[in-house]
C-alpha cells in the first residue's frame, strides 16, 4: 500500500481567510503515485478548518458573513492570551 504524509502551512494576513488548497493537494497526490484510494485533509490547529464546496465568490461571501455573525472577531477574546502564557507564537 502506498501512502504519503505532507504538511502545508499557511500564514494569512487577516483574522479570517479562505485558502483554496486544491492545487497543493493535487500536486501532493500526483507525487504520491497513488492511483486509487482516499485523501485525508485535516486542519491541525484549533482555530482552522477545512470545508469542501465550490470556489464561488458569492458563496464565500455568504459564509464569511454568517461566520462573522456566529463568532464576531474581537481582540479581547481570552484565547488570544493563551499564546502569551504558553510561549506559542501567533
Secondary structure, 3 states (H helix, E strand, C coil): CCCCCCCCCCCCCCCCCCCCCHHHHHHHHHHHCCCCCCCCCCCCCCCCCCCCCCCCHHHHHHHHHHHHHHCCCCCCCCHHHHHHHHCCCC
